[in-house]
Amino acid sequence: MIRRPPRSTPLYSSAASDVYKRQIHTMSIQDNFRLAMRRYIYSVSIMSNKDDNGNSNAITVSSVTSISMDPPSLLICINKSSRIHDTLQIGSKFCINLLKKDQEELSNICSDEESYEERFNNENWDTEEIPFLSNAQANIFCKVDKLTSYHTHTIVVGLVENANHTNEISTLTYVDGKYK
């Protein structure tokens, strides 16, 4: 067995460690969780659909996760206060539009309630049936299979009915409050 010599100095100084501990203890679990989650890199997408009256809706989302390949399915988490929330019903259809790096402005529009009326001004929207961005990195067309309420959000499980993508990979991402 190889023995290492004892460290002559601690890895972190005692004073620095005490400051760190005080900072952790003065922040709420929500603040610490929010800061931890800001370290994740998320792809940025726009979820789009039509309501029962044929009105198009779109919202920027970052919590999109594949579930299974058999059957092809994904989940999205939608805040209950968003306009699109109540249009999502079992059997309704939607599209996940994975954005490219040059679509940051559209992401901002679709995440800003004050810009709601501008969401479909972009010429790349095809709104004939399920609205989708013709110039997105990828489009994943789904049907709502399950809705699960969880506090402030609803977890939407979508069965994938069709998908397409571009060959070039240039996905818009978001980390630490900034696009990358």
C-alpha positions in Angstrom: 0.0 0.0 0.0 1.3 3.4 -0.9 1.0 6.1 1.7 0.7 9.7 0.9 2.4 12.2 3.1 0.0 14.3 5.2 -1.0 17.6 3.7 0.7 20.5 5.3 -2.0 22.9 4.3 -5.7 22.3 4.0 -7.3 22.2 0.5 -9.4 25.2 1.5 -8.5 27.7 4.1 -10.6 27.7 7.2 -11.6 31.3 6.7 -12.7 30.7 3.1 -14.6 27.6 4.2 -16.4 29.6 6.9 -17.4 32.3 4.5 -18.7 29.7 2.0 -20.7 27.9 4.8 -22.3 31.2 5.9 -23.3 32.0 2.3 -24.9 28.6 1.8 -26.8 28.9 5.1 -28.1 32.4 4.4 -29.6 31.4 1.0 -32.9 29.6 0.7 -33.1 26.1 -0.8 -34.8 27.7 -3.8 -32.0 30.1 -4.3 -29.3 27.4 -4.0 -31.3 25.1 -6.4 -31.8 27.9 -8.9 -28.0 28.7 -8.9 -27.2 25.0 -9.2 -29.6 24.6 -12.2 -28.0 27.6 -13.9 -25.0 25.4 -14.4 -26.9 23.1 -16.7 -26.8 23.8 -20.5 -30.2 23.6 -22.1 -31.2 23.5 -25.7 -33.8 26.1 -26.5 -37.1 25.2 -28.3 -40.4 26.8 -29.1 -43.5 24.7 -28.4 -46.3 25.7 -30.8 -49.9 24.6 -31.2 -53.4 25.8 -32.1 -56.3 26.1 -29.6 -59.8 24.8 -30.2 -60.6 28.0 -32.1 -57.7 27.7 -34.5 -55.6 30.4 -32.8 -51.8 29.7 -32.9 -49.8 29.7 -29.7 -46.1 29.6 -29.1 -43.9 29.6 -26.0 -40.1 29.2 -25.5 -39.2 26.1 -23.5 -36.0 24.6 -22.3 -37.3 21.6 -20.3 -37.8 19.2 -23.2 -36.6 15.6 -22.6 -36.9 12.4 -24.7 -38.5 9.6 -22.8 -38.5 6.6 -25.1 -37.9 5.4 -28.6 -40.6 2.7 -28.3 -43.0 4.4 -28.4 -41.2 7.6 -29.5 -42.1 10.1 -26.8 -40.9 13.2 -25.0 -41.9 15.4 -22.1 -42.2 19.1 -21.6 -42.8 21.1 -18.4 -45.2 24.0 -18.9 -46.0 26.7 -16.3 -49.6 26.7 -15.4 -49.8 30.5 -15.8 -48.7 30.5 -19.5 -51.3 31.2 -22.2 -50.5 27.9 -24.0 -51.1 25.8 -20.8 -54.9 25.5 -21.0 -54.8 24.7 -24.8 -52.9 21.4 -24.0 -55.5 18.6 -23.7 -55.2 14.8 -24.1 -55.1 14.2 -27.9 -54.3 17.7 -28.9 -51.3 18.2 -31.1 -48.2 20.4 -30.8 -44.7 20.9 -32.3 -41.4 21.3 -30.6 -39.2 23.5 -32.7 -35.5 23.1 -31.8 -33.9 26.5 -32.4 -30.7 27.4 -34.2 -28.1 29.8 -32.9 -29.5 32.6 -35.1 -33.0 32.4 -33.6 -32.3 34.0 -30.3 -34.6 37.0 -31.1 -37.5 34.7 -31.8 -36.8 32.9 -28.5 -37.0 36.2 -26.7 -40.2 37.1 -28.4 -41.9 33.8 -27.5 -40.8 34.1 -23.9 -42.0 37.7 -23.4 -45.7 38.1 -22.6 -45.6 41.8 -23.8 -44.5 40.5 -27.3 -47.3 37.9 -27.5 -48.9 39.4 -30.6 -45.5 39.4 -32.4 -44.8 35.6 -32.0 -46.1 34.6 -35.5 -44.8 37.7 -37.4 -41.7 35.7 -38.5 -41.9 34.6 -42.2 -40.6 31.1 -41.4 -43.8 30.0 -39.5 -46.0 27.5 -41.3 -49.4 27.9 -39.6 -51.6 25.9 -42.0 -52.0 23.0 -39.5 -49.9 22.6 -36.4 -47.7 25.7 -36.4 -44.0 25.0 -37.0 -40.8 26.9 -37.9 -39.7 25.8 -41.3 -36.1 26.9 -40.6 -35.7 25.3 -37.2 -32.9 22.9 -36.3 -35.5 20.2 -35.9 -39.3 19.9 -35.7 -40.9 17.2 -33.5 -44.6 16.8 -34.0 -46.5 15.2 -31.1 -49.9 14.4 -29.7 -50.5 14.9 -26.0 -50.7 11.5 -24.3 -50.6 12.4 -20.6 -50.8 15.5 -18.5 -49.5 15.4 -14.9 -50.0 18.4 -12.6 -47.0 19.2 -10.3 -47.3 22.3 -8.2 -46.7 25.3 -10.5 -46.2 23.3 -13.7 -47.8 20.5 -15.8 -45.7 17.7 -17.2 -46.8 17.1 -20.7 -46.0 13.7 -22.3 -46.2 13.8 -26.0 -46.2 10.8 -28.4 -44.1 11.6 -31.4 -46.0 11.4 -34.7 -43.4 12.9 -37.0 -40.0 14.5 -36.9 -37.6 16.2 -39.3 -34.2 18.0 -38.9 -31.5 19.9 -40.8 -28.1 18.2 -41.4 -26.1 21.1 -39.9 -26.0 21.1 -36.1 -26.2 24.7 -34.8 -28.4 24.4 -31.8 -29.2 27.5 -29.6 -28.4 26.8 -26.0 -28.9 28.6 -22.7 -26.7 28.5 -19.6 -26.3 30.7 -16.6 -28.9 33.2 -17.9 -27.3 33.6 -21.3 -27.6 32.2 -24.8 -24.7 30.3 -26.2 
